[in-house]
């Protein structure tokens, strides 16, 4: 969670860093999206795993 707070400004800059890229997010911005997805889904999946097993 803390790494997400520290990386947020860099992630925002990664979206604006390369105007020649194709699509919305470049390679560096995609890593930020993966981190956000990991931070959001991991606790949910851990709780589901504990309940099921």
C-alpha positions in Angstrom: 0.0 0.0 0.0 2.8 2.4 0.9 4.6 1.7 -2.4 1.4 2.7 -4.2 1.4 6.1 -2.4 5.0 6.7 -3.2 4.7 5.6 -6.8 1.6 7.6 -7.7 3.3 10.8 -8.9 5.8 8.7 -11.0 2.9 6.8 -12.4 1.0 10.0 -13.4 4.2 11.2 -15.1 4.5 8.0 -17.0 1.1 8.6 -18.6 2.4 11.9 -20.0 6.0 11.0 -20.7 5.8 9.6 -24.3 3.6 11.5 -26.7 4.6 9.1 -29.6 3.2 6.0 -27.9 0.3 4.1 -29.3 -2.7 3.8 -27.0 -3.4 5.3 -23.6 -0.5 4.0 -21.5 3.1 3.3 -22.2 5.2 0.5 -20.8 5.9 2.3 -17.6 2.3 3.3 -17.0 1.2 -0.3 -17.5 3.3 -1.4 -14.6 1.4 1.1 -12.5 -1.9 -0.3 -13.6 -0.7 -3.8 -12.7 0.4 -2.6 -9.3 -3.0 -1.0 -8.7 -4.8 -4.2 -9.7 -2.5 -6.2 -7.4 -3.2 -3.9 -4.4 -7.0 -4.0 -5.0 -7.5 -7.7 -5.7 -4.9 -9.4 -3.4 -6.8 -8.7 -0.1 -10.1 -9.8 -1.6 -8.6 -13.0 -3.0 -6.8 -13.7 0.4 -10.1 -13.4 2.3 -11.9 -15.7 -0.2 -9.1 -18.2 0.1 -9.3 -18.2 3.9 -13.1 -18.7 3.8 -13.0 -21.5 1.3 -10.1 -23.5 2.8 
